[in-house]
Amino acid sequence: MDFVLWIIAVILVIAGIVTIFRGSILWGIVLIVVGLLVGPAGVSIFT
């Protein structure tokens, strides 16, 4: 389960960075924060 959450978190953070570079700063920050919350190294919202 931790591995799946880690993969989801990485995808969300990368998507957030790409979104910021495309010009939508607010949406990119939201994706990065959600990715950090989901990740097992951060504050996981699922445990």
C-alpha positions as CSV (number, residue, x, y, z in Angstrom):
1,M,0.0,0.0,0.0
2,D,2.8,2.4,0.8
3,F,4.3,1.8,-2.6
4,V,1.1,2.6,-4.4
5,L,0.7,5.8,-2.3
6,W,4.3,6.8,-3.1
7,I,3.7,6.3,-6.9
8,I,0.5,8.4,-6.7
9,A,2.3,11.1,-4.7
10,V,5.1,11.2,-7.3
11,I,2.7,11.5,-10.2
12,L,0.8,14.3,-8.4
13,V,3.9,16.3,-7.7
14,I,5.3,15.9,-11.2
15,A,1.9,16.9,-12.6
16,G,1.9,20.0,-10.3
17,I,5.3,21.0,-11.5
18,V,4.3,20.6,-15.2
19,T,1.1,22.6,-14.5
20,I,3.1,25.5,-12.9
21,F,5.4,25.6,-16.0
22,R,2.3,25.7,-18.2
23,G,1.2,28.9,-16.4
24,S,-1.5,27.7,-14.0
25,I,0.4,28.4,-10.7
26,L,-2.5,28.0,-8.3
27,W,-3.6,24.6,-9.7
28,G,0.1,23.4,-9.7
29,I,0.5,24.3,-6.1
30,V,-2.7,22.5,-5.2
31,L,-1.4,19.3,-7.0
32,I,1.9,19.5,-5.2
33,V,0.3,19.9,-1.8
34,V,-2.1,17.0,-2.4
35,G,0.9,14.9,-3.6
36,L,2.8,15.7,-0.4
37,L,-0.3,14.9,1.7
38,V,-0.9,11.5,0.0
39,G,2.8,10.4,0.1
40,P,3.8,7.9,2.8
41,A,6.8,10.1,3.7
42,G,4.4,13.0,4.4
43,V,1.2,13.3,6.3
44,S,-0.8,10.5,4.7
45,I,-4.6,11.2,4.6
46,F,-5.3,7.4,4.3
47,T,-3.7,6.3,7.6
